[in-house]
Amino acid sequence: MTPPFGQYTALSASLAGSLRHSHSRLAEFAEEIAFLGGEDMEKMLVEREYAGLVEHENTVLTRRWWFGCVEEGIIKWLWGSFGLVVCAIPVFFKLPGISSVDLGGRTESLYSHVYCSDRD
């Protein structure tokens, strides 16, 4: 259910490498590009590589942010709330099979039936 962050990292490295290659090609052949009037084409190629890299990085950061929010919400808030609700059951509800009326008896019974049954 998690996004493929490993693939995103590999694609980011590939796009960054492509941008570096375009830039180094531009630096290597700058004299020929200027002599033949290819500035506009080379500018378009470098800007296309850069825009692709920026778009991909923005997409990855957005997905990582949403994943972090969902993960934080589920792990921290949902499971924590669930634990509190389970612990509150004997406080608000009389459990079947428990004759004790006091709160301590209910809680002790829940603990001994639910949490200590694994030890037997």
Secondary structure, DSSP 8 states (H G I E B T S, - for coil): ----HHHHHHHHHHHHHHHHHHHHHHHHTHHHHHHHT-HHHHHHHHHHHHHHHHHHHHHHHHHHHHHHHHHHIIIIIIHHHHHHHHHHHHHHS--TT----SHHHHHHHHIIIIISTTT-
